[in-house]
Amino acid sequence: MHACNPDGVAMKPAPFGYHRVFSAAEAVDHLSAYEGTAQVLAGGQSLAPMLNMRLLRPDALIDINGIEDLAAVRTDDEVAVLGALVRHATVEFSPTIAARLPLLTRVAGYIGDRQVRNRGTIGGSLAHGDPTGEFPLASLVLEASVRIAGPAGHRQVRVAELYSASYTTVLNPFEVLAEITFPANPAYCAFAECCRRHNDFAVVSAACVGDRSPDGRWRGVRIGLGGVAGVPVLAERAGELLDGSDLADRDIAVAAQAVLEVIDPPDDIRASAAYRRHLAPVYVRRVLTEMRDGASTMPDRSQDTTPATNADAKPEAQR
Ligand SMILES: Cc1cc2nc3c(=O)[nH]c(=O)nc-3n(C[C@H](O)[C@H](O)[C@H](O)COP(=O)(O)OP(=O)(O)OC[C@H]3O[C@@H](n4cnc5c(N)ncnc54)[C@H](O)[C@@H]3O)c2cc1C
């Protein structure tokens, strides 16, 4: 099929072939047959604009939306596994995901607008690798890993090792990101981001998770930042500084300052590097304070095991 309307008039993208597939193996076969000149089509929310602007001119699109397995959410005692085709809106509204991965639920509502969230997929977001993307950041902080299907079978890659540069992953052109596995994660979380306009991409974002002992001491605090380098960044030392603390304001101030050691912000159309360096500790302070103050009021998230599907996503008006 070529990029023409029914009257044969050329459309915005360059001409491309189209294949709808029903298994990951079939997708890999097609990608291999095109020898790296085809693109996977998931939600199309990043791909379609790039095609329309002719930033990409693939020979073919391999449409994976018919692969039912990739739209599933599975949970057991140890992990939650989201198929690559789980839509942003499913993450936003699924009670299962809210119970198991509250940080993921929290960040989903910040992504684009309702239309983008209804079609965009978590796998597409991770594969696209926008350094300001909410899901790459949350997945990094939650210590997720991705299962990748390729010609030689499957491989598992930690999200911490998925990105090599801005918009660049270790996926090769014959591979499909199949699912994302999230281990059991700390009980508390917070997220905040700075945007120039409502629904815009973030200038700087910050996320954190952690556990609080009955004596009020915090353990396992992990702090991540988006928009401050070519890839999402985990501020490991800043998190370690908080181990055993009660997240007093002075502890938070020290940790927030420590994130400056690991960031290398870009200068771009949204903000200067200097402004991003100013924002990073400010937003880290905000999320750590919010996590501490919210800890005593957050609901117990440990019990819900109902499977979620993309059908859990409801338009805003029906909520
Ligand atoms: C107006 C607008 C606002 C937006 N705002 C935000 C925002 O605030 N935050 C944010 O994070 N994102 C934002 N996005 C992007 C959105 O989240 C996309 O949905 C997401 O980045 C890509 O997901 P997708 O399923 O649409 O992937 P697609 O657009 O279909 O694909 C994106 C890229 O990933 C590849 N790909 C997709 N799925 C796979 C897979 N399973 N395996 C291998 N490769 C794959 C494709 O080949 C393509 O190169 C916005 C988009 C728009 C149009």
The ligand as an SDF file (V2000), in Angstrom:
LIG
                    3D

 53 58  0  0  0  0  0  0  0  0999 V2000
    0.9110   16.3030   20.6660 C   0  0  0  0  0  0  0  0  0  0  0  0
    1.7780   15.2570   21.2990 C   0  0  0  0  0  0  0  0  0  0  0  0
    2.2030   15.4340   22.6100 C   0  0  0  0  0  0  0  0  0  0  0  0
    2.9990   14.4770   23.2210 C   0  0  0  0  0  0  0  0  0  0  0  0
    3.3990   14.6990   24.5130 N   0  0  0  0  0  0  0  0  0  0  0  0
    4.1840   13.7870   25.1140 C   0  0  0  0  0  0  0  0  0  0  0  0
    4.6070   13.9780   26.4530 C   0  0  0  0  0  0  0  0  0  0  0  0
    4.2750   14.9660   27.1070 O   0  0  0  0  0  0  0  0  0  0  0  0
    5.3900   13.0140   27.0110 N   0  0  0  0  0  0  0  0  0  0  0  0
    5.7750   11.8900   26.3200 C   0  0  0  0  0  0  0  0  0  0  0  0
    6.4880   11.0450   26.8810 O   0  0  0  0  0  0  0  0  0  0  0  0
    5.3770   11.6780   25.0540 N   0  0  0  0  0  0  0  0  0  0  0  0
    4.6020   12.5920   24.4360 C   0  0  0  0  0  0  0  0  0  0  0  0
    4.1930   12.3680   23.1570 N   0  0  0  0  0  0  0  0  0  0  0  0
    4.6270   11.1350   22.4690 C   0  0  0  0  0  0  0  0  0  0  0  0
    3.6890    9.9890   22.8220 C   0  0  0  0  0  0  0  0  0  0  0  0
    3.8360    9.6080   24.1680 O   0  0  0  0  0  0  0  0  0  0  0  0
    3.9300    8.7580   21.9540 C   0  0  0  0  0  0  0  0  0  0  0  0
    2.8030    7.9740   22.1030 O   0  0  0  0  0  0  0  0  0  0  0  0
    5.1050    7.8880   22.2880 C   0  0  0  0  0  0  0  0  0  0  0  0
    6.3100    8.5960   22.3560 O   0  0  0  0  0  0  0  0  0  0  0  0
    5.3090    6.8250   21.2110 C   0  0  0  0  0  0  0  0  0  0  0  0
    4.4000    5.8120   21.4020 O   0  0  0  0  0  0  0  0  0  0  0  0
    3.5790    5.2470   20.1890 P   0  0  0  0  0  0  0  0  0  0  0  0
    2.9480    3.9940   20.6580 O   0  0  0  0  0  0  0  0  0  0  0  0
    2.7040    6.3060   19.6610 O   0  0  0  0  0  0  0  0  0  0  0  0
    4.7510    4.8460   19.1550 O   0  0  0  0  0  0  0  0  0  0  0  0
    4.8910    5.1330   17.6090 P   0  0  0  0  0  0  0  0  0  0  0  0
    4.6970    6.5710   17.3220 O   0  0  0  0  0  0  0  0  0  0  0  0
    4.0850    4.1720   16.8270 O   0  0  0  0  0  0  0  0  0  0  0  0
    6.4370    4.7480   17.4210 O   0  0  0  0  0  0  0  0  0  0  0  0
    7.4640    5.5830   17.9240 C   0  0  0  0  0  0  0  0  0  0  0  0
    8.8290    4.9690   17.5610 C   0  0  0  0  0  0  0  0  0  0  0  0
    9.0680    3.7850   18.3110 O   0  0  0  0  0  0  0  0  0  0  0  0
    9.1420    2.6280   17.4620 C   0  0  0  0  0  0  0  0  0  0  0  0
    8.3660    1.5890   18.1510 N   0  0  0  0  0  0  0  0  0  0  0  0
    7.1010    1.7170   18.6240 C   0  0  0  0  0  0  0  0  0  0  0  0
    6.7450    0.6010   19.2830 N   0  0  0  0  0  0  0  0  0  0  0  0
    7.8000   -0.2510   19.1850 C   0  0  0  0  0  0  0  0  0  0  0  0
    8.0360   -1.5760   19.6730 C   0  0  0  0  0  0  0  0  0  0  0  0
    7.1130   -2.2330   20.4060 N   0  0  0  0  0  0  0  0  0  0  0  0
    9.2250   -2.1570   19.3800 N   0  0  0  0  0  0  0  0  0  0  0  0
   10.1690   -1.4920   18.6450 C   0  0  0  0  0  0  0  0  0  0  0  0
   10.0100   -0.2410   18.1830 N   0  0  0  0  0  0  0  0  0  0  0  0
    8.8300    0.3710   18.4510 C   0  0  0  0  0  0  0  0  0  0  0  0
    8.5490    3.0690   16.1250 C   0  0  0  0  0  0  0  0  0  0  0  0
    9.0990    2.3390   15.0510 O   0  0  0  0  0  0  0  0  0  0  0  0
    8.9240    4.5440   16.0900 C   0  0  0  0  0  0  0  0  0  0  0  0
   10.2690    4.6860   15.6760 O   0  0  0  0  0  0  0  0  0  0  0  0
    3.3910   13.3070   22.5060 C   0  0  0  0  0  0  0  0  0  0  0  0
    2.9560   13.1160   21.1850 C   0  0  0  0  0  0  0  0  0  0  0  0
    2.1650   14.0850   20.5900 C   0  0  0  0  0  0  0  0  0  0  0  0
    1.6950   13.8620   19.1770 C   0  0  0  0  0  0  0  0  0  0  0  0
  1  2  1  0
  2  3  1  0
  2 52  2  0
  3  4  2  0
  4  5  1  0
  4 50  1  0
  5  6  2  0
  6  7  1  0
  6 13  1  0
  7  8  2  0
  7  9  1  0
  9 10  1  0
 10 11  2  0
 10 12  1  0
 12 13  2  0
 13 14  1  0
 14 15  1  0
 14 50  1  0
 15 16  1  0
 16 17  1  0
 16 18  1  0
 18 19  1  0
 18 20  1  0
 20 21  1  0
 20 22  1  0
 22 23  1  0
 23 24  1  0
 24 25  2  0
 24 26  1  0
 24 27  1  0
 27 28  1  0
 28 29  2  0
 28 30  1  0
 28 31  1  0
 31 32  1  0
 32 33  1  0
 33 34  1  0
 33 48  1  0
 34 35  1  0
 35 36  1  0
 35 46  1  0
 36 37  1  0
 36 45  1  0
 37 38  2  0
 38 39  1  0
 39 40  1  0
 39 45  2  0
 40 41  1  0
 40 42  2  0
 42 43  1  0
 43 44  2  0
 44 45  1  0
 46 47  1  0
 46 48  1  0
 48 49  1  0
 50 51  2  0
 51 52  1  0
 52 53  1  0
M  END
$$$$
